[in-house]
Amino acid sequence: MRIICWMVLMFLSCSTNASIDAYEFDNAEQEIEFRQLIQELRCPKCQNQNIADSNAGLAKDIKDRSFALLKQGKSKREISDYMVERYGDFITYRPPVKGSTWFLWFGPGILVLLVIVFLLFKKIATVRTDQVSRVLSGNDHERVNQLLKQYGATDDENK
């Protein structure tokens, strides 16, 4: 029991390595702009995580570079354009609409429309089949039943 208590205490006393980014800004607007920028830029190494939340070394480098560009007087747009030029459209959560991102922007809507059209055609085909089966005259029903009996199926099995 002492060993287990000792191991639990050792486990709980392990230190964690957390880094705190200490950036000094000239004014509050600059800090707000920086915080917004690092929330909008995606870490190229991490999947779907912004650079503000990422602990990757590359994310730290991008944050540092963004901070340096902001201190030089660059706007959020200029910094974002610089990062897109350097890392590609993936770095932004809202890539521009162009040939390479067309399917990303419009693909889901087109896919939903195709599914709706498919379901409508399927429903129409089902309705037409039901209408055709109802249009059969008494003689036609008799002929169908004879054919079903001839091939080993009865009318009761097919209903």
Residue pairs with C-beta under 8 A, 6 or more apart in sequence:
19 55
19 60
21 60
21 63
23 31
23 34
23 67
25 31
25 34
26 71
30 70
30 71
33 70
33 76
34 66
34 67
34 70
35 52
36 76
37 66
37 70
37 76
37 79
37 80
38 50
38 51
38 52
38 63
38 66
39 50
39 52
40 50
40 80
40 92
40 93
40 94
41 50
41 51
41 62
41 66
41 80
41 83
41 91
41 92
42 48
42 49
42 50
42 51
42 90
42 91
42 92
42 93
43 49
43 50
43 51
43 54
43 56
43 58
43 59
43 62
44 58
44 87
44 88
44 90
44 91
45 54
45 56
45 58
45 59
46 54
46 56
46 59
50 93
51 59
51 62
51 63
51 66
52 63
62 83
62 87
62 91
66 79
66 83
69 78
69 79
69 82
70 79
74 82
80 92
83 91
83 92
84 91
84 92
89 95
89 96
89 100
89 101
95 101
95 104
97 105
136 144
144 155
145 155
148 154
148 155
148 157
148 158
